[in-house]
């Protein structure tokens, strides 16, 4: 087989959810947007539901409809984008909970679906989604009269525990929700790790479920093993790959492996990245191309049928560091050509 194998440990995802729930000691939801960060929302959500999760969050209504088909009735599925134009049928049929972000969305929701559950999203300083304090002050009594099921906001800098923005946003959230008898939620993974003051009635971990930072204690979730197509000897002075980007300083053994930027392996990682043969690191040489990567395996005593990019010795965040990006981007970019194997 010439396609790479992406192995996804569903049991590890459930274990990470339980660990974060133990830290939070409040209702612990699961963010499964973007197809559970590219790992198959249906499979992931079913495993999390078996572990005890009863609240799930997606980005858009279409994701919510697909998730409802997988989970059936029962679990709450909330939609970060709120009630967009044209969403009423999807929200009603799949029993979704839109998180209302504006006056326009509030009016759209109560007119199209009177009495249907909804939540409120507040902007406490991130300036991305949600009602700002002035808009919320004007709409607050009207919204509360409709009995929202949740009021939430989102932290901008929770990955940095000491960042002053965390406490600033928490204070704004406290001010905007003072005296309300509605469940509140402020924290995703990073906020969950900031401590009890940030937990409120619900936390909503995402990246931590999938083995990513800032949850350093997370169990690894994915491994990526890439087949070797060809091995060749390159003489000193010969070049490898497009634009003669790498020149051999000595006789070198090069393995060409079957993956590239069409598979989400970002071209920018180039020579900063490495793969592993068991516990032996082997560096990438030359440019990452669309379907192929060249790797210097001179140190290996014998050829290998595959090399590992993500696994026990190198996480998605380690790979991200090589490319100047974040683990989220690496995880959600992993391409459609991989053979995916889910383990429990």
C-alpha positions in Angstrom: 0.0 0.0 0.0 1.4 3.4 -1.0 -0.8 5.7 1.1 0.1 6.7 4.6 -1.8 5.3 7.7 -3.3 7.7 10.2 -4.2 5.8 13.4 -6.7 7.4 15.7 -6.9 6.2 19.3 -10.5 6.7 20.3 -9.9 5.3 23.8 -7.2 8.0 24.3 -9.7 10.7 23.3 -12.2 9.4 25.9 -9.4 9.2 28.5 -8.4 12.8 27.8 -12.1 13.9 28.2 -12.4 12.1 31.5 -9.1 13.7 32.8 -10.3 17.2 31.9 -13.7 16.4 33.5 -11.9 15.4 36.7 -9.9 18.6 36.7 -13.0 20.8 36.1 -15.5 19.0 38.4 -18.4 20.6 36.5 -20.3 19.6 33.4 -17.7 18.8 30.7 -18.7 19.1 27.1 -16.8 18.2 24.0 -15.9 20.3 21.0 -16.2 18.2 17.8 -16.2 20.9 15.2 -14.3 20.5 11.9 -15.1 16.8 11.9 -13.6 16.4 15.4 -10.5 18.3 14.3 -10.3 16.0 11.2 -10.6 12.7 13.2 -14.3 11.8 12.3 -16.9 13.5 14.5 -19.3 10.6 14.3 -16.9 8.1 15.7 -15.3 10.5 18.2 -18.7 11.7 19.6 -20.0 8.2 20.0 -17.0 7.3 22.0 -17.3 10.4 24.1 -21.0 9.8 24.7 -20.1 6.3 25.9 -17.6 7.9 28.3 -20.3 10.2 29.7 -20.3 13.4 27.6 -23.8 14.8 27.1 -23.0 18.2 25.6 -21.3 18.7 22.2 -20.3 21.8 20.3 -19.9 22.3 16.5 -19.1 25.3 14.4 -22.1 25.4 12.0 -25.6 24.0 11.7 -24.6 21.6 9.0 -22.1 19.9 11.3 -24.8 19.7 13.9 -27.2 17.9 11.6 -24.5 15.3 10.7 -23.7 14.9 14.4 -27.3 14.4 15.4 -27.6 11.6 12.8 -24.6 9.9 14.5 -25.7 10.5 18.1 -29.5 10.2 17.9 -31.7 12.1 20.3 -30.6 13.0 23.8 -27.2 14.8 23.8 -27.3 18.6 23.5 -25.6 19.9 20.3 -24.8 23.6 20.4 -23.7 25.7 17.3 -21.1 28.4 17.8 -22.1 30.3 14.6 -25.6 30.8 16.1 -28.8 31.1 14.0 -27.7 32.1 10.5 -30.1 32.9 7.7 -31.5 29.7 6.2 -30.7 27.6 9.3 -34.1 27.3 10.8 -35.1 24.0 9.3 -31.7 22.4 10.2 -32.0 23.7 13.8 -35.5 22.5 14.2 -35.1 19.1 12.6 -31.9 18.2 14.3 -32.9 19.9 17.6 -29.8 22.1 17.7 -29.1 24.9 20.2 -27.8 28.0 18.4 -25.5 30.3 20.4 -27.0 33.6 19.6 -24.3 36.2 18.7 -26.2 39.4 17.9 -29.5 41.2 18.0 -30.2 40.2 14.4 -29.7 36.5 15.3 -31.9 36.9 18.3 -34.8 38.3 16.3 -34.3 35.7 13.6 -34.4 32.9 16.1 -37.5 34.0 18.1 -39.4 34.8 14.9 -38.6 31.5 13.0 -38.5 29.1 16.0 -40.5 30.6 18.9 -39.8 28.5 22.1 -36.9 26.6 20.6 -33.9 26.3 22.9 -30.9 28.7 22.4 -27.8 29.9 24.1 -26.1 33.3 24.2 -22.5 34.1 23.3 -20.9 37.2 24.8 -17.8 39.0 23.6 -15.6 39.7 26.6 -12.7 41.1 24.7 -11.7 38.7 21.9 -13.7 40.7 19.3 -14.6 37.6 17.3 -18.1 36.3 18.1 -20.8 37.3 20.6 -22.5 40.4 21.9 -20.4 43.2 23.2 -21.3 44.7 26.6 -23.4 47.6 25.1 -25.4 45.3 22.8 -25.9 42.8 25.6 -27.1 45.5 28.0 -29.7 46.6 25.5 -30.9 43.0 24.7 -30.4 41.4 28.1 -33.9 41.5 29.5 -35.5 40.5 26.2 -33.1 37.6 25.8 -33.6 36.4 29.4 -37.3 36.5 29.0 -36.9 33.8 26.3 -35.1 31.5 28.8 -31.7 30.8 27.3 -30.1 27.5 28.2 -26.5 28.7 28.4 -24.5 31.9 28.4 -20.9 31.6 27.2 -17.8 33.5 26.2 -14.4 32.5 24.9 -10.9 33.3 26.2 -8.3 34.8 23.8 -5.1 33.9 25.7 -5.9 30.9 27.8 -2.9 29.0 26.4 -0.7 31.4 28.4 -1.6 30.9 32.0 -0.1 34.2 33.2 -1.5 36.4 30.5 -3.4 39.4 32.0 -6.1 39.1 29.3 -7.4 35.9 31.1 -8.4 37.7 34.3 -9.6 40.8 32.3 -12.0 38.6 30.3 -13.1 36.7 33.4 -13.9 40.0 35.1 -15.9 41.2 32.1 -17.8 37.9 32.0 -18.6 38.2 35.7 -19.9 41.7 35.2 -22.0 40.8 32.1 -23.6 37.8 33.8 -24.0 39.1 37.4 -27.2 37.9 39.0 -28.3 35.6 36.2 -29.7 32.2 37.0 -28.5 30.7 33.7 -25.7 28.1 33.3 -22.4 29.8 32.3 -19.4 28.7 30.4 -16.1 30.5 29.8 -13.4 27.9 29.2 -12.2 25.6 26.5 -9.1 23.4 27.1 -6.8 26.3 28.2 -9.3 27.8 30.5 -10.1 24.5 32.1 -6.4 24.3 33.1 -6.4 27.8 34.6 -8.3 26.8 37.7 -11.7 26.7 39.4 -12.4 30.4 38.9 -12.7 29.8 35.2 -14.9 26.7 35.3 -18.4 28.1 36.1 -21.1 25.5 35.2 -19.5 24.0 32.1 -16.2 23.7 30.3 -15.8 23.0 26.6 -12.5 21.3 25.9 -11.5 20.8 22.2 -7.8 20.4 21.4 -7.0 18.8 24.7 -9.3 15.9 23.8 -7.1 15.2 20.7 -3.8 15.2 22.5 -2.8 18.8 21.8 -1.3 21.6 23.9 -1.8 23.2 26.4 -3.0 19.9 28.0 0.5 18.5 28.5 -0.8 15.4 30.4 -3.0 14.4 27.5 -2.6 10.9 26.1 -1.4 10.9 22.4 -4.2 10.3 20.0 -2.8 10.1 16.5 0.1 8.4 14.8 1.0 8.9 11.2 3.1 6.2 9.4 4.3 7.0 5.9 5.4 4.3 3.4 8.8 4.4 1.8 8.5 4.2 -2.0 12.1 4.2 -3.0 15.6 4.3 -1.5 18.6 5.6 -3.4 22.3 6.5 -2.8 23.2 10.1 -3.4 26.9 11.0 -4.0 28.5 14.0 -2.3 27.7 17.1 -4.3 24.4 15.8 -5.7 21.2 17.6 -5.0 17.8 16.4 -4.0 14.3 17.7 -4.9 13.0 20.9 -6.4 15.2 23.9 -7.0 18.3 21.8 -5.9 17.3 22.8 -2.4 19.5 20.3 -0.6 23.1 19.2 -1.5 24.7 16.1 -0.1 27.9 16.9 1.7 28.9 13.2 1.8 27.5 9.9 0.4 23.9 9.8 1.6 21.0 7.3 1.6 17.7 8.9 0.7 14.3 7.5 1.3 11.4 8.9 -0.7 8.2 8.6 1.2 4.6 8.8 0.0 3.1 12.0 1.4 3.3 15.7 0.8 1.6 19.0 1.1 -1.5 17.5 -0.6 -1.8 15.4 2.5 -1.6 18.4 4.9 2.1 18.1 5.5 2.9 21.8 5.3 5.6 22.7 2.8 7.1 25.1 5.3 8.4 22.4 7.5 11.1 21.5 5.1 14.5 20.7 6.6 13.3 21.7 10.1 11.3 18.5 10.5 12.2 14.9 11.0 10.7 11.5 11.0 11.3 8.4 13.1 12.4 4.9 12.5 11.4 3.4 15.8 13.2 5.7 18.1 15.8 6.9 15.6 15.3 10.4 14.2 15.9 10.9 10.5 15.7 14.4 8.9 13.8 15.6 6.0 16.0 17.0 3.2 15.0 19.3 0.4 11.5 20.6 -0.2 8.2 19.0 0.7 6.5 18.4 -2.6 2.9 17.6 -3.4 3.0 13.9 -2.9 6.6 13.1 -1.8 9.1 13.9 0.9 12.8 13.0 0.9 14.4 11.8 4.1 18.0 11.2 5.0 18.1 7.6 6.4 21.9 7.2 6.3 22.1 6.4 10.0 19.8 3.4 9.7 21.4 0.0 9.6 18.7 -1.5 7.4 15.9 0.0 5.2 12.4 0.5 6.6 9.1 0.0 4.9 7.7 3.1 6.6 8.7 6.1 8.7 6.6 7.8 11.4 6.0 11.6 11.4 3.5 11.8 14.3 3.5 9.4 17.2 5.2 8.5 20.5 8.4 10.5 19.7 6.9 13.5 18.0 3.5 15.1 18.6 1.3 17.3 16.4 2.7 20.3 18.3 6.3 19.2 17.7 5.5 19.1 14.0 3.8 22.4 14.2 6.9 24.0 15.8 8.9 23.0 12.7 6.5 24.8 10.5 5.9 28.0 12.5 2.2 27.1 13.1 0.1 25.4 15.8 -1.0 21.9 16.5 -4.6 22.7 15.5 -3.6 23.5 12.0 -1.5 20.3 11.6 -4.3 18.1 13.0 -7.1 19.6 10.9 -5.0 19.6 7.7 -4.3 15.9 7.7 -5.5 14.9 4.3 -8.2 12.7 2.8 -5.8 10.3 1.1 -4.6 8.7 4.4 -5.9 5.2 5.3 -7.6 6.0 8.6 -7.6 3.3 11.3 -9.6 3.9 14.5 -8.7 1.9 17.6 -10.6 1.6 20.9 
